[in-house]
Amino acid sequence: MSRPGEHEFDTLDTRTVYEGGIITLRVDRVAMPGGRAADREVVEHYGAVAVVAVDERDRLILINQYRHPLGRRVWELPAGLLDEADEDPVDAARRELAEETGLAAERWSVLVDVAVSPGFTDEVVRVFLATGLTDVHQPTPTDEEADLEVDRVPVDEAVGRALSGEIVNATALSGILALAAARARDGGPDVTGRPADSDWLDRPVAMSRRRHGGPSEAREANIDGV
């Protein structure tokens, strides 16, 4: 038996249980330490991008959007799926910021990457920091986005909303609190994150491979057999 931290959790077999519009559920048979094997349910997801957009008055752009699984409107960051084959994440973030808020940004950097719930899903969200905001054309929204409310909230107030429980969206919490932590580290509001084109080891690829024929090779070694 290998020592802790050395076992290879190889996928021995896999089967698809459900394939939907934005998720797929598969069951993998995985080699466990000691010679056992166990089933692990995996929810495949396209992955997503989100934007911590801060204006010249140090206000954070938040959106209030209906989320059917919770049955209510939830305060979030502008965000969207990476459902286009091989789309550059920062290009997707630019698109989503324009579509949801009618804004563009001059400066972009990576603030934080969030594995949403790695116990059962490969969904990971890349959260960008965007500053130097200007107005741009906003396409006509549809579905839930037709009811979307946009607000500009002082960064300190947004942090307070996160800590009070008013903001519960995991990506929004991660982005807002990461911004606060980066400002505390750097001693002021002028935060520079990682380069916008930084490597993204955990970007999900399984859903894109199913729909588009296998774009990115970022996690190829981790999804053998899918």
Sequence and secondary structure as in RCSB ss.txt:
>XXXX:A:sequence
MSRPGEHEFDTLDTRTVYEGGIITLRVDRVAMPGGRAADREVVEHYGAVAVVAVDERDRLILINQYRHPLGRRVW
ELPAGLLDEADEDPVDAARRELAEETGLAAERWSVLVDVAVSPGFTDEVVRVFLATGLTDVHQPTPTDEEADLEV
DRVPVDEAVGRALSGEIVNATALSGILALAAARARDGGPDVTGRPADSDWLDRPVAMSRRRHGGPSEAREANIDG
V
>XXXX:A:secstr
   TT     EEEEEEEEE SSEEEEEEEEE GGG EEEEEEEEE  EEEEEEE TTSEEEEEEEEETTTTEEEE
E SEEE  STT  HHHHHHHHHHHHHSEEEEEEEEEEEEES TTTB  EEEEEEEEEEEE       GGGGG EE
EEEEHHHHHHHHHHTS   HHHHHHHHHHHHHHHHHTSS    EETT   TT   HHHHHHHS    TTGGGSTT
 
